[in-house]
Each structure stands twice: as structure tokens, then as C-alpha cells.
Amino acid sequence: VRDNITAVKAQVDTIYTATFAEPVRAKNVEYQNSTKIRIVTISGTLNSSTFITAFIGVASPAATRVAYLTSADPIHPDTGANSINSCCTFVVPANWYYNTSCSAGIVLLEWIEWDLF
């Protein structure tokens, strides 16, 4: 039992080794993950009938859809603006590929990545 507790503690301690980054990333471009699990958060401004789709895959091109954001003529109730800011978060396994497919008119606000373990 003591060995199991030590092993679990060692794994829990690695949670604090997550690295935060704001890399320069472009929409509609594929990237390959490193040897760690990666959490990716993308935020953008969606205008009338625009979309952001995120894909991951063990091989290139990444083809498994893991996130989809869209707007269908959103009207902000306070300002009447025809756009919304939204975000999506997804996990990329080690050594997998990931990309986004974005329609014209999407403005990326943030692209944040955390590498775990």
C-alpha cells in the first residue's frame, strides 16, 4: 500500500508541472503536438454565419472533429451588435496533430496552450 501511495503522489505532483504558453498560431494551419498532453483553448469573434472547427488526429491531416463554434446571425441584446466572442477548449494527445478550420471573417482573440505531465 505504501508503494501505491508513493506512486500516486508522484503522479499528483506532476500536475504542478503544467506549462502555459501563448504561441503565435494561425487559423487553418496544422500543428503537431510534442511528447506531452496538451490542452488548447481558442477564442474568437464570430460574425454572421461564421464558424471555428477544431480537429485532432494521430496522423496528418487531423480529421477528428473535437470542437465546433458557430454563429447564426447573433444579435447582442444590449448593443445590437452582430457578433459574439466565444471560445473552445480541447485536448491533444502526445504526438498527435491538431488544426482549426475557420471561415472568412473569424478574428482570433487568443490561442492558449497548456502542456501537462
Secondary structure as GFF3:
##gff-version 3
##sequence-region A 1 117
A	DSSP	alpha_helix	2	13	.	.	.	ID=ss1
A	DSSP	three_ten_helix	14	17	.	.	.	ID=ss2
A	DSSP	beta_strand	19	21	.	.	.	ID=ss3
A	DSSP	beta_strand	30	32	.	.	.	ID=ss4
A	DSSP	beta_strand	37	47	.	.	.	ID=ss5
A	DSSP	beta_strand	51	57	.	.	.	ID=ss6
A	DSSP	beta_strand	64	70	.	.	.	ID=ss7
A	DSSP	beta_strand	83	92	.	.	.	ID=ss8
A	DSSP	beta_strand	97	102	.	.	.	ID=ss9
A	DSSP	beta_strand	107	116	.	.	.	ID=ss10
###
